[in-house]
Amino acid sequence: MAYSDANPMHHTQKMKGELSTLIDHLREDITKVDDPQFKALFETSAEVLGGLVKAFTHYEQKSEAAWKS
């Protein structure tokens, strides 16, 4: 679904797509390098970015879960 540029959903969906692409790239690179610290760094980075994707989804759903600790 396309949203106008002034609609926050336009921006959250675009960022979720870009973050998901980066997550996929990080996880793909984990398989290419045989260094445990590198693997941990990239996996942790993918997990952190996944949390941001989840926060954007909660925002889109107007969920209070995105703002509670």
PyMOL commands that set and color helices and strands:
alter all, ss='L'
color gray80, all
select helices_A, chain A and resi 8-30+36-60+64-67
alter helices_A, ss='H'
color red, helices_A
deselect
rebuild
show_as cartoon
